[in-house]
Each structure stands twice: as structure tokens, then as C-alpha cells.
Amino acid sequence: MLHKAVQVRLYPTKDQQISLAQTFGSARWWWNYALNKSIEAYKETGKGLGRSALNALLPDLKKAKQTEWLADCYSQVLQATTLNLTTAYKNFFDKRAGFPQFKSKHGKQSVQYPQNVKIVDGDVKIPGNIGVVKAKIHRPISGKIKTVTVSKSPSGKYFASILTEVEGEHPATSEGKIYGIDLGLKHFAVVTDGEKVSKYDNPKHLAKHEKNLKRKQQKLARKHKGSNSRYKYRKVVAKVYERISNSRQDFLHKLSYKLVSDSQAVIVENLHVKSMVRNHNLAKAISDVGWGTFTNFLAYKLERKGAKLVEIDRWFPSSKLCSNCFFQMSEMPLDVREWTCPYCGTHHDRDGNAAINIRAEGIRWLLAEGSAVSAVGGEVRPKMGRKSHLRHSPMSTET
């Protein structure tokens, strides 16, 4: 079985917007209440509350006078919220994520419908008291609908992320190019297929909108907190952020699709972005460039095609290693963009040389793992092994 998610735009009526706001508020309140109960139980007993124990609290809350409005919310939305909270706890204890946080009414709002959502004449029918919501479905929804997440962005737009289950198996791909990618800031990606090196400049999405964003943020800061004017102008600022995010996503989707379309494997470095942003001089640029999102896009697109994504160890000396004779330099400061190997005399472009080394190391690991890949495009020197691993996304997400 394959899972695929498609995000579509929703256009609810005024009454439907009110109903969705009530649903968002009920789910948010229940998340915060259940999280608080779990924290209190852990302090008293040393153990948190499980999914069944939390859901058992709902009937009494729906009957209580102060919280009887919970009964108006579709019951499966609250149960899905409980499941998401217990999953968040599990991810925290497995060290895959941070501790679950309380939700605020400001910012993005979302609820999950685990079943009974249907596509009716090109629109989305949501269970409960919401009904059929006008939608813009830009591609056919194939397979069985598993869950639908309805969300409202800070700019006031409504979306539905529809997760479907499709029968079939991943195709086996053993033909195509093998790309090595060196991610950076001056050039977003330096890519080699073994024959040529291509450079893709960093679009610097935030820098293009920074002046406009600063002006609007200053105007927002002058408005009184809690005023209706400030509430309305927050959407103006949110739209600028949304424009930046959309342009970044568009660039990353197009580049990842271009690389995946004719490849059998793509090899990148496993960068630890969380540590890299501690450098205050580069934090803004690193946060804006979107390396992690790009790697995720590559992962699910390659998995859908049956190809492979390899992430080599972040400590692999790709920049300091001569791709011709494998002589390793002791130091390579960031300001050195070109260098000559003192052993064989080969002149290197820093990023191009790094991409070649990343590709060769990835192919070495693929051959050692026993994968059926053909080294297309140039000579391969599978030497000087380092730790590496394959990575695949659990589902594909397209916007």
C-alpha cells in the first residue's frame, strides 16, 4: 500500500467559517486540557495518561455545565486530537521531537478528521455540522481517503490535506543518473552526475521581501495590543510571510523534481541544521535556504519513483578531500573557494570538488550495501569509506 497526500484550497461560507472556528477552538482546548492532565499525572505518579485514559475524560466534560459546548464538536476530531497528543509524547520519549507544547489561538489552526470525509462533485464534504465546502481540487484524488486535516493559515486561508491509500508497490528503478549534491549558501546546490558540474544559485527568498516585511512589521508594532486594527494588520504581515514561504516551496519542488526525473539515486550530506544555526552570522541565511525541506522533497519523490536517497555522514571531509588523488587537507576555511592539491597539483573549485566526493562516497556505500545501481556518468572510485545511510519518507506530500 502507498500513501499520498494532496493539499487543496477550501472556500467555506461565513457560517462554515464559524463552525470551523468552533471546531478549531474545541480541539485546541481539549489538547491543552489533556496535556495539562498528563503533566499533572506524571508529577504525581511518575507515569503519564494513555490514550484510553484521556478519552475516558471526555463524556464527563461534555456533560459538565462549563464545558458542555464540547458536545457540539464532532467526536472523532477530539479522539484524533488525543491520538496526536499521545503520538507527540511517544516521539518525545523516543527522542525524535521536543516536548509537546500548549496550543495558542493565534497562528495556524488545524483539526484532523480520521474518516467520513468525502469528495462530492469536486468539493469536500466534512462530517459534523459543516457539510459540503467549496474546494479547488487541482489534481484527481485517487485511492481510499484515510484522514483529512483541515487547517487555517495565519493569513486567513483554509486548506484540506487529504491523505489517501493507493494499492500498489514501489517500482524498482536501476536506470538513470546518480547525482551528488553539495548544499551551500552562495550556491544553493552544486550538482554533479559524474560528467559535468551544475550550480544552482541561492534565490535568497527572505532578502527579496525583507524591506517590505520590515516596514509592515514596524507598522504592526505601533498598533495597540488587543485592538481590532492590530488583529486585522496581523494578516497583512502573515501574507508577506506566506509569499516568502510559497516562493521557497516552489523553487524547492521544481529543483527536486528536475533532479529526480532522470535519476536512480541522489546523494547528499546529512547536515545538522540545528547546530549550524547557532552561528549568529549565518543563522538567518541557513534558516531561509531550506536544506531540510529540500531533502524531504527529494526523499518522497525518489521513493515514489523507486529510486534511492543516500545521506552520507556529515563528518565526511568532502571539501578537504582531493577528488583526483584523495589527498586530505588538514584545514579548509570557508573563505577558500578554490584550492590546488599539494600532492597531485589538481586545481579544484571547492563546491564542485565536494559534490564529486559526495557522489563517489554515496556510490561506494550503495555498492557496499548491495544495491542494484549502475554507475552512470564517469569513473567511480569507491574508497575511503564513511558512515552513511539510506533515507525514505513515509509518505509523499504535494501542494
C-alpha positions in Angstrom: 0.0 0.0 0.0 1.2 3.5 -0.9 0.2 6.7 0.9 -0.1 10.0 -0.8 -1.3 13.4 0.5 -2.7 16.2 -1.6 -3.4 19.7 -0.2 -6.4 21.6 -1.7 -7.7 25.1 -1.0 -11.1 25.4 0.7 -13.6 28.3 0.4 -16.0 28.0 3.3 -19.1 30.2 3.7 -19.4 32.6 6.6 -21.5 30.0 8.6 -19.0 27.3 7.8 -16.1 29.5 8.9 -17.9 30.0 12.3 -18.4 26.2 12.6 -14.8 25.6 11.7 -13.6 28.2 14.3 -15.7 26.4 16.9 -14.2 23.1 15.9 -10.6 24.6 16.0 -11.3 26.0 19.4 -12.7 22.8 20.9 -9.8 20.7 19.6 -7.3 23.3 20.8 -8.9 23.4 24.3 -9.0 19.6 24.5 -5.3 19.4 23.5 -4.3 21.9 26.2 -6.6 20.3 28.9 -5.3 16.7 28.1 -1.7 17.9 28.0 -2.1 19.6 31.4 -3.7 16.4 32.9 -0.9 14.3 31.5 1.7 16.6 33.1 -0.1 16.6 36.5 -0.4 12.8 36.4 3.3 12.4 35.6 4.3 14.7 38.6 2.1 12.7 41.0 2.7 9.1 39.8 5.7 9.2 37.5 3.5 8.0 34.6 1.6 9.9 32.0 -2.0 9.2 30.9 -2.6 7.0 27.9 -5.0 7.4 25.0 -7.8 5.4 26.6 -7.5 7.2 30.0 -7.6 10.6 28.3 -10.6 9.7 26.1 -12.4 8.4 29.2 -12.4 12.0 30.5 -14.5 13.3 27.5 -18.0 12.1 28.4 -18.0 13.8 31.8 -16.6 17.0 30.3 -19.4 17.0 27.7 -22.0 16.7 30.5 -20.4 19.4 32.7 -22.1 22.8 32.6 -18.9 24.7 32.0 -17.7 22.5 29.1 -21.0 21.3 27.6 -20.0 23.0 24.4 -17.6 20.2 23.7 -20.6 18.0 22.8 -21.1 20.2 19.7 -17.7 19.2 18.3 -17.5 16.1 16.1 -16.4 13.4 18.5 -13.8 11.9 16.2 -12.0 15.2 16.0 -11.4 15.1 19.7 -10.3 11.5 19.6 -7.9 12.3 16.8 -6.5 15.1 18.9 -5.9 12.6 21.7 -4.1 10.3 19.3 -1.9 13.1 18.1 -1.0 14.1 21.7 -0.1 10.5 22.7 2.0 10.2 19.5 3.7 13.5 20.3 4.6 12.1 23.8 5.9 8.9 22.2 8.1 10.9 19.8 9.4 12.9 22.7 10.4 9.8 24.8 11.9 8.3 21.7 14.0 11.5 21.2 12.5 12.2 17.8 10.9 15.5 18.8 10.7 18.0 21.6 8.2 18.0 24.5 4.6 18.7 23.4 3.6 22.4 23.6 0.4 24.1 24.6 -1.5 25.5 21.6 -2.4 29.1 21.1 -5.5 30.6 19.4 -3.0 32.8 17.4 -1.3 31.5 14.4 -2.2 28.3 12.4 -5.2 26.3 13.4 -5.9 22.7 12.4 -8.1 19.7 13.1 -8.0 16.1 11.8 -10.9 14.0 10.6 -10.0 10.3 10.7 -12.9 9.2 8.5 -16.2 10.0 6.8 -14.8 12.9 4.6 -15.9 12.6 1.0 -15.3 14.3 -2.3 -18.7 15.4 -3.7 -18.8 16.9 -7.2 -15.4 18.5 -6.9 -16.0 19.8 -3.4 -15.1 18.4 0.1 -17.9 17.1 2.4 -16.8 17.4 6.0 -18.8 15.5 8.7 -20.5 17.2 11.6 -22.3 20.5 11.2 -20.0 21.8 8.5 -21.2 20.0 5.3 -20.0 20.4 1.8 -17.3 23.0 1.5 -16.4 24.6 -1.9 -12.9 23.5 -2.9 -10.3 23.9 -5.6 -9.0 20.3 -6.4 -6.2 20.8 -8.8 -5.5 17.1 -9.3 -7.6 13.9 -9.1 -7.8 12.3 -5.6 -7.1 8.6 -6.2 -7.4 5.8 -3.7 -9.2 5.4 -0.4 -9.3 8.5 1.8 -7.7 7.8 5.2 -7.6 11.1 7.0 -8.2 14.7 6.2 -6.6 17.6 8.0 -8.4 20.9 7.8 -6.3 24.0 8.6 -6.5 27.8 8.6 -3.3 29.7 7.9 -2.3 32.9 9.8 -3.3 34.9 6.6 -6.9 33.5 6.9 -6.8 30.9 4.1 -8.4 27.4 4.5 -6.8 24.2 3.3 -7.5 20.5 3.4 -4.7 17.9 3.4 -6.2 14.7 2.0 -4.3 11.5 2.8 -5.2 8.6 0.6 -4.1 4.9 0.4 -3.4 3.5 -3.0 -2.8 -0.1 -3.9 0.5 -1.0 -5.5 4.2 -1.4 -4.8 7.1 0.9 -5.3 8.7 0.4 -8.7 12.2 -0.9 -8.9 14.5 1.7 -10.7 18.0 0.7 -11.6 18.5 3.0 -14.6 19.3 6.7 -14.7 21.9 9.1 -13.4 23.5 9.2 -9.9 23.6 12.8 -8.6 26.0 14.0 -5.9 24.8 17.3 -4.3 26.7 19.8 -2.2 24.3 22.2 -0.5 25.5 25.7 0.4 24.6 29.4 0.8 26.2 31.2 -2.1 25.1 28.4 -4.4 22.0 26.6 -3.1 23.2 23.3 -4.7 26.2 22.3 -6.7 25.2 19.1 -8.5 27.3 16.6 -10.5 26.3 13.5 -12.4 29.9 12.3 -12.9 30.3 14.1 -16.2 29.5 17.8 -15.5 29.0 20.0 -12.6 25.9 22.3 -12.4 25.5 25.2 -10.0 22.1 26.5 -8.8 22.2 29.9 -7.2 20.6 30.6 -3.9 17.3 32.6 -4.6 17.5 34.3 -1.2 13.7 34.5 -0.8 13.8 36.4 2.5 16.2 39.1 1.3 13.9 39.9 -1.6 11.0 40.7 0.7 12.9 41.9 3.8 12.4 45.6 3.2 8.7 45.2 2.7 8.4 42.9 5.7 10.3 45.2 7.9 8.1 48.2 7.0 4.9 46.2 7.7 6.3 44.8 11.0 7.1 48.3 12.2 3.6 49.4 11.4 2.1 46.4 13.2 4.3 47.2 16.3 2.8 50.7 16.5 -0.7 49.4 16.8 -2.2 48.8 20.3 -2.2 45.2 21.5 -5.7 43.7 21.6 -7.1 46.3 19.2 -9.2 45.3 16.1 -6.8 47.2 13.9 -3.8 45.2 15.2 -5.8 41.9 14.6 -6.5 42.9 11.0 -3.0 44.1 10.3 -1.5 40.8 11.6 -3.0 39.2 8.4 -1.1 41.7 6.2 2.2 40.7 7.8 1.2 37.0 7.6 0.6 37.3 3.8 4.2 38.6 3.3 5.5 35.5 5.2 3.2 33.3 3.2 4.5 34.8 -0.1 8.1 34.1 1.1 7.2 30.5 2.0 5.3 29.9 -1.3 8.3 31.1 -3.4 10.7 28.9 -1.4 8.4 25.8 -1.8 8.0 26.5 -5.5 11.8 26.6 -6.0 12.5 23.5 -3.9 9.7 21.5 -5.6 10.9 22.4 -9.1 14.6 21.7 -8.4 13.9 18.4 -6.6 11.6 17.3 -9.5 14.2 18.1 -12.0 16.9 16.0 -10.3 14.6 13.1 -9.5 13.1 12.8 -13.0 16.1 11.2 -14.6 18.0 9.7 -11.6 18.3 6.3 -10.0 19.9 7.7 -6.8 20.6 11.1 -5.3 23.4 11.6 -2.7 23.5 14.4 -0.2 25.3 15.2 3.1 23.4 14.6 6.4 23.6 18.2 7.6 22.8 19.0 11.3 21.0 22.3 10.7 20.0 22.8 14.3 23.7 23.2 15.3 24.6 25.2 12.2 22.0 28.0 13.0 23.9 28.7 16.3 26.3 30.7 14.2 24.6 34.1 14.5 26.3 35.4 11.4 24.7 32.7 9.2 21.6 31.8 11.1 19.2 33.8 9.1 20.6 32.7 5.7 20.6 29.0 6.8 17.0 29.2 8.1 15.9 30.8 4.8 17.6 28.4 2.4 15.5 25.3 3.3 18.0 22.4 3.1 15.9 20.1 5.3 12.8 20.7 3.3 14.7 20.1 0.0 16.0 16.8 1.4 12.4 15.8 2.4 11.1 16.6 -1.1 13.9 14.5 -2.7 13.1 11.6 -0.3 9.5 11.2 -1.1 9.8 11.9 -4.8 12.6 9.3 -5.1 10.7 6.8 -3.0 7.6 7.2 -5.3 9.8 6.6 -8.3 11.5 3.6 -6.7 14.9 5.4 -6.6 17.1 6.0 -3.6 18.2 8.9 -1.4 21.6 8.4 0.3 22.7 10.7 3.1 26.4 10.4 3.8 27.9 11.2 7.2 28.1 14.9 8.0 31.8 14.5 9.1 32.9 13.1 5.7 35.6 15.6 4.6 34.0 16.3 1.2 35.6 19.8 0.9 39.0 18.9 2.2 39.5 15.8 0.0 41.1 15.9 -3.4 38.7 14.1 -5.8 41.6 13.1 -8.0 44.2 11.5 -5.6 42.3 11.5 -2.3 44.9 13.7 -0.5 43.2 15.3 2.5 43.9 18.8 3.6 44.3 19.5 7.3 42.2 22.7 7.1 39.8 24.4 4.7 38.4 27.7 5.9 35.0 28.9 4.5 36.6 31.8 2.6 38.7 29.5 0.5 36.6 28.9 -2.7 39.4 27.4 -4.9 42.4 25.4 -4.0 45.2 23.3 -5.6 46.1 19.9 -4.3 49.7 19.9 -3.0 50.1 16.2 -3.8 48.9 15.9 -7.4 48.6 19.6 -8.5 44.9 19.4 -9.4 43.1 22.7 -9.2 39.7 22.4 -7.5 36.6 24.5 -7.2 35.6 24.0 -3.6 31.9 23.2 -4.1 32.4 21.3 -7.3 35.1 19.1 -5.7 32.8 18.5 -2.7 29.9 17.4 -4.9 32.2 14.9 -6.8 33.4 13.4 -3.4 29.9 13.2 -2.1 28.8 11.3 -5.2 31.7 8.9 -5.1 31.2 8.2 -1.4 27.5 7.6 -1.9 28.1 5.1 -4.7 30.7 3.4 -2.6 28.1 2.9 0.1 25.4 1.8 -2.3 27.8 -0.9 -3.7 28.8 -2.0 -0.2 25.1 -2.3 0.7 24.5 -4.4 -2.3 22.0 -2.1 -4.1 21.5 -2.8 -7.8 22.7 0.5 -9.2 24.7 1.3 -12.3 27.4 3.9 -12.0 26.3 6.1 -14.9 28.4 9.1 -15.9 32.1 8.9 -15.2 34.6 6.8 -13.3 33.8 5.8 -9.7 36.4 5.4 -7.0 34.7 3.6 -4.1 37.4 4.2 -1.5 37.8 5.8 2.0 34.5 4.7 3.4 32.5 6.7 5.9 29.3 6.0 7.7 26.1 6.6 5.6 22.5 5.5 5.4 19.5 5.4 3.1 16.6 7.6 3.9 13.0 7.4 2.7 9.9 9.5 3.6 6.8 7.6 4.9 4.5 9.4 2.5 4.6 11.8 -0.4 3.1 15.3 0.1 2.2 17.6 -2.8 0.9 21.1 -2.6 
